[in-house]
Amino acid sequence: MVVTRFAPSPTGYLHIGGLRTALFNWLWARKNQGKFLLRIEDTDLTRNSQEALQAILEAFEWVGLNYDGEVIYQSKRFDIYKKYIKQLLEEGKAYKCYMTKEELDALRQEQMARGERPRYDGRYRDFTGEPPAGVEPVIRIKAPQEGFIEFEDGIKGKVKIAASEVDDFIIARSDGTPTYNFVVAIDDYEMGLTDVIRGDDHLYNTPKQLVVYEALGFKPPKFYHVAMINNEQGKKLSKRDGALDVMEYKRMGYLPEALLNFLVRLGWSHGDQEIFSIDEMLELFDPKNINKSASSYNLDKLLWLNAHYIKNSENEKLAKLLEDFGVSLQNFDKIDAVLNATKSRAKTLADLANEINKILNEPAKYSEKAVKKAFKGDAVQILDEFVSLLKELKPTTKEQYHDAMQKFVQSKEIGFGKLGQPLRVALLGEMSGPGLDEVMAILGLSEVEKRVEKIKKHLLGN
């Protein structure tokens, strides 16, 4: 059975790079009817944030990446880590190192002065003498001193690192707290992980974790190291480029399915296909098809996808989502009409809310440029005569309003713009917006007349 995990630290919010990693792990587990586990790496007790933890859990709930079982917290597993440290000490695979910080700093300076890479020199590896007084030791693991540490990466292929690159690294600090690479290896083993898909910023942690696996006789999982997401200039993604808290995307009006579709395509592809439902992702995704090279964040692509998902969403669903953007359609009797008129014009839910408000709320102000362009010559007279025709015909549907406009421009022998431009500015305050037949069907005849009267007063300076 495939078992994967996502393991964020609650020292900051979940960003989209992390969400992409979580998505890849979730897809691979679900595709194989396996398990997807969530582990919170909260051993850094001084930097943990309850608020950040809550935001991580909220983000998972929002995008629908359900995990199996309870959330696993490293901070509750210290006894387990201590047990394994004790075991390694007893087996002679780890040892106490009494080197002080000052001694270590001096050693590093000497090595750098000689042009060498700074590293611990193993001086306490086989120490049997009297420990120096007043020094609380760290625990170091015995790393191999010759040969290579190698593994097959599911994305990058064979990775081979000289053992000399990995020193006897610390697995427990002087206060007894275990270190990152040690606890990750323990947890991944104890959680039964078969596949670890993570960012390639962890690539050089893997040899250290393999040292821990080897020392404890554990079988390592299959590793997949995913290249980073860059901005459009090929540099590291910053907040300005889109490396935001995932929940910020919700606040900006993105749909979770659009964000997941966007993220799955950052580093993975299936032919030229751009739009993937979750079911299609589950059918097609395989981590071995993840690109080796970094992917590029493209805001236009995200907006295009979001517009697609808004346009194809059920109106009932959109009406509920719009409540977070100050639009309540629950008691409105023309929900379908107003959403059908606006949703193909919106890139985000915030856009959609704005488009709806433009229809439902009479203009508080008018675009001066639009007024100047639309109200030339006999524009006011044309509007008055059109309203008179509407009163006579009493249209109620979009089709009937459309026919009324056609009948009017034909009888007056004028171009559609002669009616459409001043009417649009009267109804919406600007030149852009949905079809006028749709807008009038939503507003109803009395509201159309009211808005025409309002712009006439505006033109007179009242």
N, C-alpha and C positions, 0 to 999 in steps of 0.2 A: 504493500500500500504506500502511495506517495504521501509524505507528510512534509509540509512547508510551514514557514513562519514569517511574521514581520515583527521586528523588535526595535521600536523607537525608544528614544530617551525622553522623559518628560521634562527636559530642560528648556524646551522651546516648542513652538506649535508644529503641527504636521504640515510640511510643505509639499508641493506637487511632485518633487523628485522622490520623496518618501512614498507618496501615494502611488506613484507608478511602480515602485518596487513591490509595494503591498499588492497591487493589482496583478502583477506578473505571478507572484506566489499564489494568490487566491485562484487565478485561472488554472494554473498547473495542478493544484490540489483538486479543484472542483472537476476539471476535465477528467481526472483519473479516479473520481469518486473517493478521493483521499481526505486528509485533514489539513485544515489551514488554522494555525495557532497564532495567538497574539501574546507576545511577551513584552513587558515593560521593563526596560533596562534602567532601573532607578537606584543603582548602587551609589551614585554621587549624591548623597543625602543633602549636601549643602546647596546644590544647584537645582534640585527637583522643584517643580512647580505644580501644585494641585490644579491650577487654572489650565496649564498646558496639557496635563493629563486628561482633563475633562474635554478639552478641545480635540485631542486625538481621538477619544472615544466617540465624540459627537460626529467627527468627520467620517469615521467608519460607518456610523449609523446612517448619515446623510447619503453617502454614495452606495450603501447597500452591500458592502463587503463583510458578510457575516463570517464570524470565526467560530471554531469549534471549542466547546468546553469553556472553562473559566479563563479569565485573563491571568497570566502568570507574571508575578512580580519578583524580580531578582532580590529585592530588599528583604523578602521573606524566606530566602533560601541560604542565608549565611551559614547555617549549621551544616548544610550539604557541602558547601565549598570547603569548610574547615575539615570535614571528614576526608575529602580527597587530598587536601594539603598534607594532612597527617599521614595518609597512606603513602604519598610520594616521599615524604621525609623518612618514613620507616623503611621504605624499599631502596633508599639511597639514590632516588631519581630526582630529588630536590635537596636543597641544603640552605642553611642559615648563612646569610652574608652580613658581616659586621662593618662593611665599608661605610664611612660617613659621607654625607653630602659633599663636604669640603674635599675629601679624598677623591671622590668621583669627579668633581669639577676639575681638580688639579690633573687627574689622569686624562680627562678629555682635552684639556689645554695642551698637554704634552703631545698627545696623539695628533692633534690638529697642527701643532708646530712642526711635526715630522711629516705632515701631508697625509696622515692616515685618517681613516674614517673612525670617528669616536665610538668606542664600544667598551663594555665591561671586560676586564682582562682575566676573569675567572680566578682571581687570587684566593677566594674562599671555597672553591669547588671541592677540593679534597682536604680542607683544613681540619686538623685534629688537635691543634694547640689550645691554649687557654683563651677564651673569648675576651676581647677588650672590655674593660669595665665601663658601665654607663651607656652602652650603645644597644639600643633595641634593634635587633636584626630584621632585615627583610628576608623573604623566602624566594630563592631563585630556582628555576628548573634547570636540569642538565640538558642542554641542547646538544645535538650531534656536532662533533668538532671537525669532521671531514666528510667528503662526499657531497651529495646534493639532496635538497628537499624538493620533491617534485610531485605534481598532481595534474590530472587531466581536467581542465576547465571546460565546461559545456559550451562556452562562447568563444573563449580565447585559444582553446586547444591546449597543448602541453605547456605547462609553466614549470620552469626548472631554476632553482635558486641555490647557489653554493651555500653549504652549511656555514661557512665562515661569515656569511652575511647576517646570521642570526646568533646573537650572543645568549648567554644564560640569563634570560629575561626574568624580571620580577613577577611572581605569581601572587604574592601577598605582601602588602606594605608593612612597615614597622608597627603600625597600630592593629595589624591583623586583617585589615580589609583586603579582599581579593581584587585582582586587576582584571581589566576588560577581557583580554584574550583568553585568560584562564576560565572565567565564568561563562563566556560565550561557548567555549568548547564543551564544558560540563553540561550546560543547559541544552545545547543542541543534541547532545547524546541522550540525555535523560528524557527529553521530549520526543525522542524517537525520530528525529528528522532524517529524511532520506535525501532531500534536495534543499540547498541554500542558494536562493537567488538574491543578490545584493549588489549595491553599487561598487564600481571598481576602485573606489577610494579605500575599499577593504582588501584589495588584492594582496597587499603586503602584510596584512594581518594573518592571512591564511597559513603561511609557513609556520608561524608561531602556534597557531591553533592546532596544526598537524603535529607539532612537537608534543602538545598536551595529549592529543589522541593517542599518539604512539606510546607515551609514557604510561598511560592508564590502560592500554590495551583495547581501546575503543575503535570501532570501525567508523571512519569518517564518512560524512554524507557526500553527495555529488555537489560540486560548487559551480555556480554560474555568476560571473562578474560582469555587470551591466555598465556600459560606458555612460558617462555623465550627460546631462542635458545642458547644452550651451545656449547663449542668447544668439540672436541673428547675426551678430558679428563674430561668432565663434569663440566668445569668451565665457567665463563662468557666469551662470545665471544669477542675477541679483534681484532684490525686491522690486526694483524699477522695471525689470524685464518680465516679471511674473512669478518670481520665487516667493509667493505669498502664502500665508496661512490658508489651508484648503477651505476653511469656513469663510474666508474673505471672498472666494469665488461664489459661494452661495449668496453672500450679501450683495454682490455685484449683479446677480441675476442670471447666473449660469445654471443649467440643469445638470444633475450628476451624471446622467447618461452621456451628455455631450463631453463633459470633462474626462470621463473614463475612455470614451472613444478617442479623444484627442491624445490622451496619455498612452494608450496601447500602441498608437502609431508613432510614438517617439522612441524609435529604436527597433520596432518590429513591423513587419509588413506582410501582406498576402497579395501578391500581384500588384495591381494598381488600385485595388479597392481602398476607399477612404472611409466609408460609413460602415460600421460594424455594430450590430446589436450584441447584447451580452451573450445570447445563444450562439451567435456566429463566432464571437471571440472564443467561447468555450470549445467550439468545434474545431477551430483552426489553429489556436495558439500552441506553440511549442517553443520552450526557451532556447532550444538549439538554433532557432531561426532568428534570434535577437542579433542585431547588427553589432559588429566589433567596434565600429567608430561611434563617436559622440553624435547625438541627435540635436536638432536645432528647434528651439521654441519659436513658434510662429503664431502671434496673436490673431492675425487675419484668419488663419486656418481654424483656430478655436472659435472665433466669432461666427465663421461660416457654418461650422458644425452645430453651434448652439442655435443659430437661426433655423437650421434644418430640423432640429429636434423640437423647437417651439412650434414651428409650422405644422409638424406632424403629431403634436400632442393632442390628446382629448381635451375638449373645452372645459369639461368638469374639473379635470386635473389642473389646468391653467388657472381657472377661477380660484381654486384653493391656494395655489402658489402665490397668486397676486395679492393675497391678503397681507403678506409680508412687505409688500411695496405700496401699501396704503390704498389699495383698490378693493372695495367690497362689492361683489356682484351678486351676493346671495339673494337679495330681494329684488333684483333687476329682472324684468320679464323678457329681456332680449339678449341673454348671455351669449347664445350661439351667434346671433347677428353681429354683436359688437366684437367678439373674438375672431369670427371669420373675416371680418373687415380689417382687422389690425394685425393678426399674428404673423402673416406673411411679410410684414414690414419691419418686424422687430428682430434685433440680434441678441438682445438680453431681455430678461423679465422686466428690468428697469425701463428699457425702451418700450416694451409692451404696455406697461403701466402709464407711461407718458402719452403714448398714442391713444389709449382709452380715455385718459383724462381730457385730452384735447377734444374728444367728441362729447363726453358726458358733461363737461363743464363749459359754460359759455365763455368766449374769449375775455380774459381780463384786460388784454391789450392786443393791439394789432401791429403786425409787421409794417413799418412805415414804407419799406421798399415794395412790399406786396400791395399795399393800398394804392401807392402811386402808380404801379403798373396796371392794376385791375380797374381802378375807378377813373376812367377817361370818358369823355363825351357823355353819352346817354346811359351809362352803366347803372345809375340809380333807377332810372325809368325802366330799364330792362328787368331789374330785380322786382320792382313793384308789379310790373305786368306778369312776371312769372309767378309771383305769389298769388295774384288774382286767379291765374289759371289753376294753380294747385287747389285753391278754395273751391273752384268749380268742379274739378275732377275728384277731389278727396282721395288721393292715393294713400295706400297703407303699406304696400310691399315694395321691395327693392325694384322689382320689375315694373311696377306701376309708376314709380318715380322716374325710372329710366325712360319709359314711354312718354311721360309728361315733358321731360327735357327735350327729347327728340321732336315731339310735336311742336314745342315752342320755337326751337331754332329753325325748324322747317317753315313754320308759318311766318316768322319774322325775316326769313331768308338771311340769317346771320351765321357766322362760324360759331362752333361750339364754345370757343374761348370767350366770346363776347358775354355769354351767360356764365360759363363755368368759372372763370377767374374771379369776378366779383362775388359770386355765390360762395365759392370756397373760402374767400377771405372773410365773408360775413359769418359763415358757420364755424370756421376753425381758427381764424385770426392770421392765417398764413397760407402760402401757396401749396404746401405739400400736405398729403394726407390720403386716406382711402378714397374709394370711388364715391362720388357725391350721391349717387342713388342709394348706396349702402348707408351713408351718413344720415341722409334725410329719413330713410326708413327706420333707423334707430331713434332719431330725435322725435319724429312725429311732426305733423303739420303746424301745430300751434308753436312749437319750439323753433321751427324754421322761421316762421313769421316773426317771432320775438327777436331772433338774432338779426334778421334783416333790418328790423326797426332800430335795433341797437347800433348797428354800424352807420345807419343814416344819421342818427344823432351825433355819432362820433365825427362824421364828415362835416357836420354843421358846427362842430366845436362845442357841443353840449355834453 
